């Protein structure tokens, strides 16, 4: 049995987990596709990291492997979140400005210029 908790600090793509589970069962992509009513291509895309786990797919994988669908969705979301490159520093600064002052009202009155940039505000 594979201990997926080892990857809590560094999420892996759920395709890697699917690959491990296929290996555990001794199933091929074609066999899993037949079991869950999907295509070999869909399984291939997930295993190679080119596809994500939809709620529908999570439900099917859950039924096939006996683990909760929520695990599949959690693994997929954790991985996607770990590779997100969104710069949130500016968002945090803007939120702080809006907490401290009536920014929208000040912009309406022309006291501040309209901007979505924290440094410009």
C-alpha positions as a Python dict, from the first residue, in 0.01 Angstrom:
ca = {
    (1, 'X'): (0, 0, 0),
    (2, 'X'): (131, 343, -92),
    (3, 'X'): (151, 605, 181),
    (4, 'X'): (41, 926, 7),
    (5, 'X'): (89, 1128, 327),
    (6, 'X'): (460, 1141, 240),
    (7, 'X'): (373, 1396, -23),
    (8, 'X'): (177, 1640, 197),
    (9, 'X'): (459, 1896, 189),
    (10, 'X'): (522, 1863, -183),
    (11, 'X'): (206, 1777, -376),
    (12, 'X'): (241, 1551, -677),
    (13, 'X'): (12, 1549, -978),
    (14, 'X'): (-279, 1309, -920),
    (15, 'X'): (-172, 1136, -1240),
    (16, 'X'): (133, 1007, -1054),
    (17, 'X'): (-95, 872, -782),
    (18, 'X'): (-316, 715, -1048),
    (19, 'X'): (-9, 554, -1202),
    (20, 'X'): (88, 406, -863),
    (21, 'X'): (-266, 277, -807),
    (22, 'X'): (-274, 120, -1154),
    (23, 'X'): (54, -50, -1076),
    (24, 'X'): (-82, -177, -742),
    (25, 'X'): (-383, -331, -918),
    (26, 'X'): (-183, -453, -1217),
    (27, 'X'): (-417, -270, -1454),
    (28, 'X'): (-333, -110, -1786),
    (29, 'X'): (-471, 221, -1911),
    (30, 'X'): (-707, 24, -2136),
    (31, 'X'): (-835, -186, -1847),
    (32, 'X'): (-903, 118, -1628),
    (33, 'X'): (-1071, 293, -1920),
    (34, 'X'): (-1301, -7, -1968),
    (35, 'X'): (-1375, -25, -1593),
    (36, 'X'): (-1474, 341, -1559),
    (37, 'X'): (-1626, 390, -1904),
    (38, 'X'): (-1362, 629, -2030),
    (39, 'X'): (-1100, 631, -2304),
    (40, 'X'): (-740, 523, -2290),
    (41, 'X'): (-646, 874, -2406),
    (42, 'X'): (-820, 1033, -2104),
    (43, 'X'): (-632, 802, -1867),
    (44, 'X'): (-305, 872, -2050),
    (45, 'X'): (-354, 1249, -2022),
    (46, 'X'): (-413, 1226, -1646),
    (47, 'X'): (-121, 990, -1583),
    (48, 'X'): (119, 1206, -1783),
    (49, 'X'): (15, 1522, -1597),
    (50, 'X'): (-156, 1678, -1898),
    (51, 'X'): (-507, 1632, -1762),
    (52, 'X'): (-681, 1719, -1438),
    (53, 'X'): (-930, 1531, -1224),
    (54, 'X'): (-1288, 1649, -1273),
    (55, 'X'): (-1557, 1574, -1014),
    (56, 'X'): (-1700, 1314, -1253),
    (57, 'X'): (-1361, 1146, -1296),
    (58, 'X'): (-1298, 1160, -920),
    (59, 'X'): (-1625, 973, -863),
    (60, 'X'): (-1532, 707, -1117),
    (61, 'X'): (-1179, 664, -980),
    (62, 'X'): (-1323, 643, -631),
    (63, 'X'): (-1552, 358, -734),
    (64, 'X'): (-1267, 178, -913),
    (65, 'X'): (-1004, 209, -640),
    (66, 'X'): (-1221, 223, -327),
    (67, 'X'): (-1096, 553, -189),
    (68, 'X'): (-1313, 866, -144),
    (69, 'X'): (-1371, 1090, -447),
    (70, 'X'): (-1275, 1382, -224),
    (71, 'X'): (-918, 1246, -210),
    (72, 'X'): (-885, 1264, -588),
    (73, 'X'): (-1016, 1619, -593),
    (74, 'X'): (-796, 1716, -298),
    (75, 'X'): (-483, 1577, -466),
    (76, 'X'): (-569, 1758, -789),
    (77, 'X'): (-641, 2090, -618),
    (78, 'X'): (-333, 2073, -395),
    (79, 'X'): (-113, 2011, -697),
    (80, 'X'): (-269, 2290, -904),
    (81, 'X'): (-243, 2529, -609),
    (82, 'X'): (124, 2438, -562),
    (83, 'X'): (209, 2539, -919),
    (84, 'X'): (11, 2864, -920),
    (85, 'X'): (230, 3163, -992),
    (86, 'X'): (-15, 3435, -891),
    (87, 'X'): (148, 3736, -726),
    (88, 'X'): (-72, 3798, -422),
    (89, 'X'): (142, 4063, -253),
    (90, 'X'): (-42, 4342, -435),
    (91, 'X'): (-379, 4190, -347),
    (92, 'X'): (-288, 4188, 21),
    (93, 'X'): (-180, 4552, 5),
    (94, 'X'): (-501, 4654, -172),
    (95, 'X'): (-711, 4470, 86),
    (96, 'X'): (-528, 4655, 364),
    (97, 'X'): (-590, 4993, 193),
    (98, 'X'): (-961, 4915, 166),
    (99, 'X'): (-967, 4816, 536),
    (100, 'X'): (-802, 5141, 641),
    (101, 'X'): (-982, 5396, 423),
    (102, 'X'): (-1293, 5443, 209),
    (103, 'X'): (-1093, 5402, -110),
    (104, 'X'): (-1391, 5377, -347),
    (105, 'X'): (-1546, 5694, -209),
    (106, 'X'): (-1214, 5876, -233),
    (107, 'X'): (-1181, 5766, -596),
    (108, 'X'): (-1535, 5881, -677),
    (109, 'X'): (-1451, 6225, -539),
    (110, 'X'): (-1133, 6241, -745),
    (111, 'X'): (-902, 6244, -442),
    (112, 'X'): (-738, 5921, -557),
    (113, 'X'): (-692, 5805, -914),
    (114, 'X'): (-873, 5491, -1028),
    (115, 'X'): (-621, 5209, -1026),
    (116, 'X'): (-600, 4840, -951),
    (117, 'X'): (-230, 4873, -868),
    (118, 'X'): (-142, 4888, -499),
    (119, 'X'): (174, 5091, -560),
    (120, 'X'): (-23, 5347, -762),
    (121, 'X'): (-284, 5380, -491),
}
